[in-house]
């Protein structure tokens, strides 16, 4: 059966005994979660293992902002779809922030 112009790519991933994927046995490295002001100046930074989900990092990143920094009322926050959840909206609301 021909798939036409559709391309479905899984990469060169096999499986080891026990189901672990070959090729990328685990995400290694770190991810940076950062809150910046309108000019891109960092206000809060958090480093986490690359295999952590993004949503729980929102609260930790907001908490990393120095308490001496005063954010404008109803400051907007720009997030990608990975953060789209009721938990994230509630966290932003608790900090007086608005999702853009």
N, C-alpha and C positions, 0 to 999 in steps of 0.2 A: 504494500500500500504506500503510495507516494504522499508525502506531507506537503507538496507544493512549495510555496515560498516561505512557509513557516519554519522558524528555527527554534528548536528547543534544545538548550545546552545545559547539561548538568556538570560539565567539567570532567576531568579524568579522576573520578572518585570511585574507588572500589570499597569493599568492606572487609575488615579483619574479622577473625573469629570473635564472636561476642557482639558484632554489629558496629564496632567503631569504624568510622570512615577513614580511608587511606587518603593521603595527599594533604589533608588539613586535619590532623587528629584533634586539634583544639585550637581555638583562637588564642594566640599569644600576643602579648603586647599590652599597650595601655590606650585608653581613650581619654580625651580631655573634654570636660564639660565646663563651659565658660559663660559668664554673664558679663556683657560689655555695655558701655554707655553709647549714646548716639554717635559719638566719634570713633567708636571701636576700642576705647580704652578699657582694659579689663577691670572689673569691679570684684569679681569672685571667680575662682578657678578650682576645679576639682579634677583629680586624676583617679581613674578606676581601671580595673582589669578590663580588657577588651571584650570579654565574654559576658559582661553585665548588661542587662537590659537598660535602655536609656531612661525610661519613665521614672524609676526610683532615684535617678541621679538629679532630677529637677529640684526636689526638696533640699538635698545635700548641697547642691550648687547655690541655691538661694541662701542657705545658712552660712555659706562660706564668704558672703559679702560682709565686709567690715561694718560693724554696727555704727561707726561714726559717719558712714556714707548715707546721706539722705536722698532717697529716690523721689522724683516728682510724683505727685498724686496721679493715679491712674496711668502710670507709665505702661507703655505697650511692650509686649514680649512677642518675638517672632520665633516660632518653632516649626519644625517639619512634622509630617504626619505620624512619625514614630511616637510622638508625644501626645497625640490626640486621645485623651481619655478623661473621664470624670475626675479621676484622682489628680491629674495635672491641673485641670480647671479649678478644682478646690484649693490646691496649693497656691496657685497664682492669686486667687481671690483672697485667701488668708493673708497674703503679703501685699494686698492692695494693687496688684498688677492685672493688666487686661491683655488677653490673648488677641493678637492682631490677625 
